[in-house]
């Protein structure tokens, strides 16, 4: 093992040591650490934005994609949003030590299923410095240690944020030393992936390519955040005025978001009325539209290729397709979706319920914008990402998604031998909670 690997393992061991004490740190102390972070961001906002300006300038000079540059910007307004998010996390109830179920195995033999932290989490993310703040705070509140690696495009911003967070939490309690650590390069994170004896979970936030690369490189469980290939389906029974409003928001409000709609499906019964209206609105907003053959007979636009149906644009681009039934819409989504977020616009409750039941995505919506799929908007305070996996956590992953559980069995000297054989004691298995 070389010096580099030694340093990475030392960081992982430090995080592991920290994780053992985190779950026992009282809630008020964890919240005090969060408030310390919030104050540090507020009092050092100028230094943060100066560091971010360096990253923005370098990104522009390197001609990085505009969607990435938008996510990279960490302005005074975004710092304020981060502070608000931190204080929202502080208001969340404690997720550690919750009794999830209680079972009497026999008189005086009580089994509790209790929530507990996952332990040590490795997170790799691209572009967004605010993700570093959110993830660090969620991990701290949920009693997890975290090792983070952000994209090189945000290195100056991430460095000052990590330093501020580390100083802020250690000033509250020295037991937080090692709770939040920043790795410098993607190579260091790749090295971290080898330490499955010290790291409990990996959360990658970024492109499909990044997620797949991580999954193929480690034996550590991975909570995947795949591409946001989100759909909005306008049903034959839709209120078309509402549909236009929602479809516009879902695409235009923040096109770089992973929850922005990338494909619009329109029922053939209402397409002649609806398509020209929404197309005009999209055109005014500078949205590039790509349609199937039937769409292009109604409104002139570029042709959608087969690849467009599985493309995450992260930009003012949308693909449009006509379908002849609710079932065709559901089948299209299940075939091409990344299982992130998909919405139906309809006045039919039966159609809405069928859509939300049968579309296999982490969030399904009725008469509202896909942009609502977000940890803060869901009342989670913030999120470490949106899981499209079918693991213990799915959709926006907040505090509860960063916990697992353990069993606690309390007895009065009982032995298994007492319950063995035909004449042994019988279990009651009585549910108490």
C-alpha positions in Angstrom: 0.0 0.0 0.0 1.4 3.4 -1.0 1.4 6.6 0.9 -1.7 7.8 -0.9 -3.7 4.7 0.0 -2.5 5.0 3.6 -3.8 8.6 3.8 -7.2 7.6 2.4 -7.5 4.6 4.9 -6.5 6.9 7.7 -9.3 9.3 6.8 -11.8 6.4 6.6 -10.6 5.1 10.0 -11.0 8.5 11.5 -14.6 8.7 10.1 -15.3 5.2 11.5 -14.1 6.2 15.0 -16.2 9.3 14.9 -19.3 7.3 13.8 -19.1 5.2 17.0 -19.8 8.2 19.2 -22.2 10.2 17.0 -25.3 8.2 17.8 -24.9 8.9 21.5 -24.4 12.7 21.1 -27.6 14.3 22.4 -30.0 15.9 19.9 -29.5 19.4 21.4 -25.7 19.1 20.8 -26.2 17.9 17.2 -28.6 20.8 16.6 -26.1 23.3 18.2 -23.5 22.0 15.7 -25.9 22.7 12.9 -26.6 26.2 14.1 -22.8 26.8 14.3 -22.6 25.8 10.7 -25.4 28.2 9.8 -23.7 31.1 11.6 -20.3 30.2 9.9 -21.9 30.4 6.5 -23.6 33.8 7.3 -20.5 35.4 8.7 -18.2 34.1 6.0 -20.5 34.6 3.0 -18.1 37.0 1.2 -15.2 34.6 1.4 -17.4 31.8 0.1 -18.7 33.8 -2.9 -15.2 35.0 -3.7 -14.0 31.3 -3.8 -17.1 30.5 -5.9 -16.3 33.3 -8.4 -12.9 31.7 -9.0 -14.6 28.4 -9.8 -17.2 30.1 -12.0 -14.5 32.0 -14.0 -12.5 28.7 -14.5 -15.7 26.9 -15.6 -16.5 29.6 -18.2 -12.9 29.5 -19.5 -13.1 25.8 -19.9 -16.4 26.2 -21.6 -18.1 23.6 -19.4 -21.8 22.9 -20.1 -24.2 25.7 -19.1 -26.3 23.3 -17.1 -23.2 22.4 -15.0 -22.3 26.1 -14.6 -25.7 27.0 -13.4 -25.5 24.3 -10.7 -22.0 25.5 -9.8 -23.0 29.1 -8.9 -23.2 29.6 -5.1 -24.4 33.2 -4.7 -25.4 35.1 -1.6 -29.0 34.0 -2.2 -28.0 30.3 -2.4 -26.0 30.7 0.8 -29.2 32.1 2.5 -31.1 29.2 1.1 -28.5 26.8 2.6 -28.9 28.5 6.0 -32.7 28.2 5.8 -32.3 24.5 4.9 -29.9 23.9 7.9 -32.4 25.5 10.3 -35.2 23.4 8.7 -33.1 20.3 9.4 -32.7 21.5 13.0 -36.5 21.5 13.4 -36.8 17.9 12.2 -37.5 15.3 14.9 -34.7 13.0 15.9 -34.5 9.9 13.7 -32.0 8.1 16.0 -33.4 5.7 18.6 -37.0 5.6 17.4 -38.8 2.4 18.4 -40.1 1.2 15.0 -41.8 -1.9 16.5 -42.1 -3.7 19.8 -42.9 -7.4 20.1 -43.4 -9.6 23.2 -41.7 -12.9 22.4 -42.8 -14.2 25.8 -43.6 -12.6 29.2 -40.6 -10.6 30.2 -38.9 -11.1 26.8 -39.3 -7.9 24.8 -37.9 -7.2 21.3 -37.5 -3.6 20.1 -36.7 -2.7 16.5 -34.9 0.7 16.8 -33.6 3.2 14.3 -29.9 3.9 14.2 -27.3 5.6 11.9 -25.9 3.8 8.9 -22.4 4.6 10.1 -19.9 5.9 7.6 -21.1 7.3 4.2 -19.0 8.2 1.2 -20.6 10.8 -1.1 -19.4 11.9 -4.5 -21.2 14.7 -6.3 -20.7 17.0 -9.3 -20.9 20.8 -9.5 -23.3 21.8 -6.8 -21.5 23.3 -3.7 -24.8 23.5 -1.8 -24.9 19.7 -1.9 -21.8 19.6 0.3 -23.6 21.7 2.9 -26.9 19.8 2.7 -25.2 16.3 2.9 -22.9 17.3 5.7 -25.8 18.6 7.8 -28.1 15.7 7.1 -25.3 13.2 8.0 -24.5 15.1 11.2 -28.1 15.3 12.4 -28.7 11.6 11.6 -25.5 10.5 13.4 -23.4 9.5 10.4 -19.8 10.4 9.5 -19.3 11.4 5.9 -16.4 11.5 3.4 -17.2 13.8 0.5 -15.6 14.4 -2.9 -16.9 17.1 -5.2 -16.1 17.8 -8.8 -12.9 19.6 -9.6 -15.0 22.5 -11.1 -16.0 23.5 -7.5 -12.8 22.8 -5.7 -12.3 26.3 -4.3 -15.9 26.6 -3.1 -15.9 23.1 -1.6 -12.6 23.6 0.2 -13.8 26.7 2.1 -17.2 25.2 2.9 -15.6 22.0 4.3 -13.1 24.0 6.4 -15.9 26.2 7.8 -18.1 23.2 8.6 -15.3 21.3 10.3 -14.3 24.2 12.5 -17.9 25.0 13.3 -18.8 21.5 14.6 -15.6 20.9 16.4 -16.1 24.2 18.3 -19.3 22.7 19.7 -18.0 19.3 20.6 -14.7 17.6 19.9 -16.4 14.3 19.3 -17.4 15.7 15.9 -13.8 15.6 14.8 -13.8 13.3 11.7 -17.5 13.6 11.1 -17.2 15.6 7.9 -14.1 15.2 5.7 -13.4 16.4 2.2 -11.4 14.3 -0.3 -9.4 16.2 -2.9 -9.7 14.2 -6.1 -11.8 11.6 -7.9 -8.8 9.3 -7.6 -8.9 9.6 -3.8 -12.6 8.7 -3.9 -11.8 5.7 -6.1 -9.3 4.6 -3.4 -12.0 5.0 -0.8 -14.2 2.5 -2.6 -11.7 -0.3 -1.8 -12.3 0.1 2.0 -15.5 -1.9 2.3 -14.5 -2.8 5.9 -14.8 0.9 6.9 -17.4 2.5 4.6 -21.1 1.4 5.0 -22.7 3.2 2.0 -21.8 5.1 -1.1 -24.0 7.8 -2.5 -23.1 9.1 -6.0 -24.8 12.3 -7.2 -24.2 13.0 -10.9 -24.5 11.5 -14.3 -25.5 8.0 -15.2 -21.9 7.4 -16.2 -20.7 8.4 -12.8 -23.2 6.2 -11.0 -22.5 3.1 -13.1 -18.7 3.6 -12.7 -19.1 3.7 -8.9 -21.3 0.6 -8.8 -18.8 -1.3 -10.9 -15.9 -0.3 -8.8 -16.9 -1.3 -5.2 -18.3 -4.0 -3.0 -19.8 -1.3 -0.8 -23.6 -0.9 -1.1 -24.4 2.0 -3.5 -27.6 4.2 -3.2 -27.9 5.1 -6.9 -29.1 8.5 -8.1 -29.7 7.8 -11.8 -30.5 10.4 -14.5 -33.7 12.4 -14.1 -35.6 11.3 -17.2 -39.0 12.7 -16.0 -42.3 12.7 -17.9 -45.5 14.7 -17.8 -48.5 13.0 -19.4 -51.5 15.2 -20.3 -54.5 12.9 -20.3 -57.7 13.2 -22.4 -59.6 14.4 -19.4 -57.1 17.1 -18.4 -58.0 20.7 -17.6 -56.0 22.2 -20.4 -55.4 25.5 -18.8 -54.0 23.7 -15.7 -52.0 21.4 -17.9 -50.3 24.3 -19.7 -49.4 26.0 -16.4 -48.0 22.7 -14.9 -46.1 21.6 -18.1 -44.5 25.0 -18.4 -43.3 25.0 -14.8 -42.0 21.4 -15.1 -39.7 22.3 -18.0 -38.9 26.0 -17.6 -38.8 26.8 -13.9 -35.3 25.2 -13.5 -34.4 23.1 -16.5 -31.0 22.0 -15.0 -32.8 20.2 -12.1 -32.9 16.4 -12.2 -36.7 16.7 -11.6 -37.4 18.8 -14.6 -39.6 17.2 -17.2 -37.7 15.9 -20.2 -40.6 14.3 -22.2 -44.1 15.5 -22.6 -46.8 12.9 -23.5 -50.1 14.1 -24.9 -53.3 12.1 -25.4 -54.4 12.1 -29.1 -58.0 13.2 -28.1 -56.8 16.6 -26.9 -53.5 17.2 -28.8 -55.0 19.4 -31.5 -56.2 21.8 -28.7 -53.3 21.5 -26.3 -50.2 21.2 -28.3 -50.3 24.6 -30.1 -50.9 26.3 -26.8 -48.0 24.7 -24.9 -45.7 24.9 -27.9 -46.3 28.7 -28.1 -45.4 29.1 -24.4 -42.3 26.9 -24.8 -41.2 28.9 -27.8 -41.5 32.2 -25.9 -39.3 30.7 -23.2 -36.7 29.6 -25.6 -37.4 25.9 -25.3 -36.2 23.7 -28.1 -39.0 21.1 -29.0 -38.4 17.7 -30.5 -41.5 15.8 -31.6 -42.5 12.5 -33.1 -44.0 12.4 -36.6 -47.6 12.9 -35.4 -46.5 15.9 -33.3 -44.7 17.5 -36.2 -47.9 17.4 -38.4 -49.5 19.8 -35.9 -46.6 22.0 -34.8 -43.4 22.5 -36.7 -40.3 21.5 -34.7 -37.3 19.3 -34.8 -37.7 15.5 -35.1 -37.3 13.4 -32.0 -35.0 10.4 -32.4 -35.2 7.2 -30.5 -32.4 8.4 -28.3 -34.4 11.5 -27.2 -36.9 9.3 -25.2 -34.1 8.3 -22.8 -32.2 11.6 -22.8 -31.7 13.9 -19.8 -31.3 17.3 -21.3 -30.8 19.4 -18.2 -31.6 22.3 -20.4 -34.4 24.1 -22.3 -35.0 21.1 -24.5 -38.1 18.8 -24.4 -39.2 15.8 -26.4 -42.9 15.5 -27.2 -44.9 12.4 -28.2 -48.6 11.6 -28.9 -50.2 8.6 -27.2 -53.6 7.0 -27.8 -54.3 5.8 -24.3 -53.4 6.0 -20.6 -51.9 2.5 -20.9 -49.7 3.6 -23.8 -48.4 6.5 -21.7 -47.6 4.2 -18.7 -45.9 1.7 -20.9 -43.7 4.4 -22.6 -42.7 5.8 -19.2 -41.8 2.4 -17.7 -39.7 1.7 -20.8 -37.8 5.0 -21.0 -38.0 6.5 -17.5 -35.1 6.6 -15.1 -37.7 5.8 -12.3 -37.2 9.3 -10.9 -40.4 11.4 -11.1 -43.4 11.2 -13.5 -46.7 13.2 -13.5 -50.2 12.9 -14.9 -52.5 15.8 -15.6 -56.1 14.7 -15.5 -59.5 15.3 -13.9 -60.1 11.6 -13.7 -59.3 10.2 -10.3 -59.4 6.6 -11.7 -56.9 7.5 -14.4 -54.7 9.3 -11.9 -54.7 6.4 -9.4 -53.9 3.9 -12.2 -51.0 6.1 -13.4 -49.6 6.6 -9.9 -49.9 2.9 -9.1 -48.5 1.5 -12.3 -45.7 3.9 -13.2 -42.6 2.4 -11.6 -40.9 5.6 -10.3 -39.8 6.9 -6.9 -42.3 9.7 -7.1 -45.5 9.8 -9.1 -47.7 12.9 -9.2 -51.2 14.0 -10.1 -52.0 17.5 -11.4 -48.7 19.1 -10.3 -45.2 19.8 -11.5 -42.4 17.2 -11.4 -40.2 19.9 -9.9 -41.8 19.2 -6.5 -39.7 16.1 -6.2 -37.2 17.5 -3.7 -36.3 16.9 -0.1 -36.9 20.4 1.1 -40.3 20.6 -0.7 -41.3 17.2 0.7 -40.7 18.5 4.2 -37.5 16.5 4.7 -35.4 19.6 5.4 -33.0 18.8 2.6 -31.8 15.7 0.8 -28.5 13.8 0.1 -30.0 12.9 -3.3 -32.9 11.2 -5.0 -32.6 7.5 -4.9 -34.0 5.6 -8.0 -32.9 2.3 -6.5 -35.2 -0.1 -4.8 -33.2 -0.1 -1.5 -34.2 0.8 2.0 -34.6 4.5 0.8 -36.3 5.7 -2.4 -37.0 9.1 -3.8 -35.7 12.2 -2.0 -33.4 10.9 0.8 -33.5 12.9 3.9 -32.8 12.1 7.5 -34.8 8.8 7.7 -33.1 7.6 4.6 -29.8 7.9 6.4 -30.8 5.5 9.1 -31.1 1.7 9.4 -32.2 -0.2 12.4 -31.1 -2.7 15.0 -32.9 -5.1 17.3 -32.7 -4.8 21.0 -33.9 -7.8 23.0 -34.5 -7.4 26.8 -35.0 -10.5 28.9 -35.0 -11.8 32.5 -32.6 -14.7 32.2 -34.5 -16.7 29.6 -32.6 -19.4 27.6 -33.4 -21.0 24.3 -33.3 -24.4 25.9 -36.5 -23.5 27.8 -38.3 -23.1 24.5 -37.0 -26.3 22.9 -38.8 -29.7 22.6 -42.5 -30.4 22.6 -42.8 -29.6 26.3 -40.9 -26.3 26.0 -42.3 -22.9 26.7 -44.4 -21.3 23.9 -43.6 -17.9 22.3 -46.4 -15.4 22.5 -45.1 -13.2 19.6 -47.5 -10.5 20.7 -47.2 -7.1 18.9 -47.0 -4.3 21.4 -46.2 -1.5 18.8 
